[in-house]
Structure formats: C-alpha cells, structure tokens
Amino acid sequence: MQFSLGEIFRNMGVPAMVVAGILLVMGLASLTVFVERLLTMRRSRAASRRFAAQAAPDIEKANVDAVIAHAEQHQHGHLARVVRAGLTTFRHARETADIAGLPPVERTRRFLERFMEEIGGDLRRGLPLLATVGSVAPFVGLLGTVLGIITAFQGIASSGSGGLSSVAAGISEALIETALGLAVAIPAVLAFNYLSGKITQEELMLNHSAGELLDTIEDWAERQAHTGEPAAPAALHGDASAERLPAPRRSSLRPSAGEALA
C-alpha cells in the first residue's frame, strides 16, 4: 500500500469515511454561510449608499412620502429599511390616536427599538452555524482519530505482530481525521470573528442612524407644537422645517453614512 493521500482515503474504513463526510459537509456549510453573509452585507451597503444619495434632499425638506418611496426602492439596504420603518410608523401615529395617550414620537421610538432587534437578528443570520462548526468540528475530528486508533489495534490483532506495517493504515487514518477536523474548525472560527466584527460595526451605525432619525422626528413634532400647523402635509412637507434640521442630524442619512455602513 502506498501512503499517498488519495490512497489513504480510498482504503479508509466505513466509520472513518462517515466522519470525513460529516466534516466535509460542515466545511461546505460554513463556507456557504460566510460567502452569503459577505454578499448580503456588500449588497446592503451599496443599496444604503444609493438610498442616502437619493433621499438626502427630501429628508432636508421633510418630505416623508418621498423618503419612504425611495426606501421602498432599496429594500436590500438595512439603512433604507430602518428609515422606512421609522417614518411609516411616525406617519401612521400622526394620523391615528393612541389609547394609552402616547405621543407619535414615543410610539415611533418604541417601534424602532423593537425593529432594531429584528435588524440585528437578520444581520446575524447564519452566525450560529459558524459558531457550531468552529466548536464541534475538532471533536468530530477527534472521533475520527479514535476510530483510526481502533483500526490500528485491529491491524495488530489480525497480523499478530506490532510492526509498523500493521498499524500504519490506522494511524494515518487517525491523523488525517484530526487534520481534517482542524482544517474545518479554524476557518469557521476566523469567519465567525470577522463577520461578528463587521456586523457589530454595522449595528452601531444603524443604531446611530435610528437615533438621528428620531431626533429629526422630534424636531418636526416640536415645530408643529410651537407653530400650531396641521399634523399632516404642512408639518411634514414644508421647506421651513428643513431649516430646523441641524447638520449633524442629517449627516447620518447622507451618502457618507451609507459608505460608513461599509
């Protein structure tokens, strides 16, 4: 028997082949999750940049309907989803009465808090699989190692001697299973840590943008309370309200914020 890698795989026993197959499936699953999350975040960042560029003028004019329309065109962007959810809730709260007597701004704030949890769950989709693969794969490889050692002792029993030729096949199986388990686990752990850092950064930016959106909505509500303007078109579509939006409040929704989500 030649101890090439292909030859060893062809001469593996059924238990060792099952363990190796499980590890290969785990490796493919973790690679799929990693690539899917990367593509999803890249698509979200691109959509957020386009949305920020298109919606910035309407945000300055407090044109809620136009901003929501822009957001609906970029549903792949998490920034657009947050802005759309907040403004849609605020618009609905302005038009309907609350039984508990909560003001529209407070109702919007509570909804956004729940919605940001939903966004966080969407961003972290698939990460538990990476964590599971990273923690379990070494033990699956260890199981293959034990099976290989058992094969080695069976070789000793069948040959009646403890020479190298009688145990080499089993030991090689054991070492390959160990190496395969580590080869699956290490990239999964690295991918999990990388994605966790990126997602944490994106969550911080989205939470900041949600806070800036609430500040802007509060500014609109205060303006209406002081001027006594009607709740719907004048308060939300008048150009004068744009003058009350300070630059820091608008900055998180400008194109630079879409780039910051990268």
C-alpha positions in Angstrom: 0.0 0.0 0.0 1.3 3.4 -1.0 0.7 6.0 1.6 -0.4 8.8 -0.7 -3.4 11.0 0.4 -5.7 9.6 -2.3 -4.7 6.0 -1.5 -5.3 6.5 2.2 -8.8 7.9 1.5 -9.6 5.0 -0.8 -8.6 2.5 1.9 -10.4 4.2 4.8 -12.9 2.1 6.7 -16.6 2.9 6.6 -16.7 4.7 10.1 -13.7 6.9 9.1 -15.4 7.8 5.8 -18.6 8.7 7.6 -16.7 11.1 9.9 -14.8 12.6 7.0 -18.0 13.1 5.1 -19.6 14.9 8.1 -16.6 17.2 8.3 -16.7 18.0 4.6 -20.4 18.8 4.9 -19.7 21.1 7.9 -16.9 22.8 6.0 -19.1 23.4 2.9 -21.9 24.7 5.2 -19.7 27.2 7.0 -18.2 28.4 3.6 -21.7 28.9 2.2 -22.8 31.0 5.2 -19.6 33.1 5.1 -19.9 33.9 1.4 -23.7 34.6 1.7 -23.2 37.0 4.6 -20.4 38.8 2.8 -22.5 39.2 -0.4 -25.6 40.3 1.7 -23.6 43.0 3.6 -22.0 44.2 0.4 -25.4 44.5 -1.3 -26.8 46.2 1.8 -24.0 48.8 1.8 -24.4 49.5 -1.9 -28.2 49.9 -1.5 -27.7 52.2 1.6 -25.4 54.5 -0.3 -27.8 54.8 -3.2 -30.7 55.4 -0.9 -28.8 58.1 1.1 -27.8 59.9 -2.1 -31.4 59.9 -3.4 -33.2 60.6 -0.2 -31.0 63.4 1.3 -32.8 66.3 -0.5 -36.2 65.0 0.6 -35.0 64.5 4.1 -33.9 68.1 4.3 -37.3 69.2 3.0 -39.1 66.8 5.5 -40.9 65.1 2.6 -41.8 61.9 4.3 -43.7 60.4 1.4 -40.8 60.8 -1.0 -38.3 59.4 1.5 -40.5 56.3 2.1 -40.8 55.9 -1.7 -37.0 56.0 -2.0 -36.7 53.5 0.8 -39.1 51.0 -0.8 -36.8 51.0 -3.9 -33.8 49.9 -1.8 -35.2 47.2 0.4 -31.9 45.3 0.3 -30.3 48.1 2.3 -30.7 48.0 6.0 -30.5 51.8 6.3 -33.4 52.1 4.0 -35.4 49.6 6.0 -34.8 51.4 9.2 -35.7 54.8 7.8 -38.8 53.4 6.1 -40.0 51.7 9.3 -39.5 54.7 11.4 -41.1 57.2 9.1 -44.0 54.9 8.2 -44.7 54.4 11.9 -44.5 58.1 12.6 -46.8 58.9 9.8 -49.3 56.4 11.0 -49.0 57.6 14.6 -49.7 61.2 13.5 -52.9 60.1 11.7 -54.3 57.8 14.5 -55.0 58.2 18.1 -53.3 56.0 20.7 -55.5 54.6 23.5 -52.7 55.0 26.1 -52.2 58.6 25.0 -48.6 58.1 23.9 -47.4 60.9 21.5 -46.4 59.9 18.0 -42.7 60.4 18.7 -42.7 57.9 21.7 -44.7 55.4 19.7 -42.1 55.6 16.9 -39.3 55.3 19.4 -40.7 52.1 20.9 -41.3 50.6 17.5 -37.8 51.4 16.3 -36.3 49.7 19.4 -38.1 46.5 18.5 -37.3 46.9 14.8 -33.6 47.3 15.5 -33.6 44.0 17.3 -35.2 42.4 14.2 -32.5 44.0 12.0 -29.8 42.7 14.4 -31.3 39.2 14.1 -31.3 39.5 10.3 -27.7 40.6 10.2 -26.6 37.7 12.4 -28.4 35.1 10.5 -26.1 32.1 9.9 -23.6 33.0 12.6 -24.8 30.3 15.0 -23.9 27.7 12.3 -20.3 29.1 12.1 -20.0 29.0 15.9 -21.3 25.4 16.0 -18.9 24.3 13.3 -16.0 26.0 14.9 -16.7 24.4 18.3 -17.8 20.9 17.2 -15.5 20.1 14.2 -12.4 19.4 16.4 -14.4 16.9 18.4 -15.7 15.2 15.3 -12.1 15.0 14.1 -11.2 13.6 17.5 -13.9 10.9 17.0 -12.2 10.0 13.7 -8.9 9.9 15.4 -10.3 7.4 17.9 -11.7 5.3 15.1 -8.3 5.3 13.4 -6.6 4.1 16.5 -9.1 1.4 16.8 -8.4 0.4 13.2 -4.7 0.3 14.1 -5.2 -2.0 17.0 -7.4 -4.2 14.8 -4.4 -4.4 12.4 -2.2 -5.5 15.2 -4.7 -8.2 16.2 -5.2 -9.5 12.7 -1.4 -9.6 11.9 -0.4 -11.0 15.3 2.5 -8.5 15.4 3.1 -4.9 16.4 5.1 -3.9 13.4 4.8 -0.6 11.7 3.1 -2.1 8.6 0.2 -3.4 10.8 -0.6 -0.1 12.4 0.4 2.4 9.7 -3.0 2.4 8.0 -5.0 3.0 11.1 -2.6 5.7 12.4 -2.7 7.5 9.1 -6.5 7.5 9.2 -6.4 8.9 12.7 -4.0 11.7 11.8 -6.0 12.7 8.6 -9.2 12.8 10.6 -7.6 15.1 13.1 -6.2 17.4 10.5 -9.5 17.5 8.6 -11.3 18.5 11.8 -8.9 21.3 12.5 -9.0 22.4 8.8 -12.8 22.8 9.1 -12.9 24.4 12.5 -10.1 27.0 12.2 -11.6 28.8 9.1 -15.1 28.7 10.7 -13.8 30.4 13.9 -12.0 33.0 11.8 -15.1 33.6 9.7 -17.3 33.9 12.7 -15.0 36.5 14.4 -14.6 38.5 11.1 -18.4 38.6 10.5 -19.1 39.4 14.1 -16.9 42.5 14.0 -18.4 43.7 10.7 -21.9 43.1 11.9 -21.2 44.9 15.2 -19.9 47.9 13.3 -23.0 47.9 11.0 -25.3 47.7 14.0 -23.6 50.7 15.6 -24.1 52.7 12.5 -27.7 51.7 12.1 -28.5 52.5 15.7 -26.8 55.8 15.3 -28.9 56.5 12.2 -32.1 55.4 14.0 -31.2 57.9 16.8 -30.6 60.7 14.3 -33.9 59.9 12.6 -35.7 60.1 16.0 -34.0 63.5 16.6 -35.3 64.7 13.3 -38.8 63.5 14.0 -38.8 65.1 17.4 -37.7 68.4 15.8 -40.7 68.1 13.4 -43.0 67.4 16.3 -41.7 70.4 18.3 -42.0 72.7 15.4 -45.7 71.7 14.9 -46.3 72.2 18.7 -44.9 75.7 18.6 -46.3 76.8 15.3 -49.7 75.0 15.6 -49.5 73.8 12.0 -51.7 70.9 10.8 -50.3 67.4 11.5 -50.0 66.1 8.0 -48.8 67.9 4.9 -47.6 71.3 6.3 -45.7 69.9 9.2 -44.0 67.2 7.1 -43.7 68.7 3.7 -42.9 72.4 4.4 -39.5 73.7 3.4 -39.2 75.7 6.6 -38.9 72.6 8.6 -35.7 71.8 6.7 -34.1 74.9 8.2 -34.6 73.4 11.7 -32.7 70.2 10.9 -29.2 70.8 12.2 -26.4 69.4 10.1 -25.4 66.5 12.5 -28.9 65.2 12.3 -28.9 64.9 8.6 -25.4 63.6 8.3 -26.1 60.0 9.2 -28.6 59.8 6.3 -26.3 61.4 3.7 -24.3 59.4 1.2 -21.3 59.4 3.5 -23.3 57.5 6.1 -24.1 54.8 3.5 -20.4 54.5 3.0 -19.8 54.4 6.7 -22.0 51.3 6.9 -19.3 49.6 5.0 
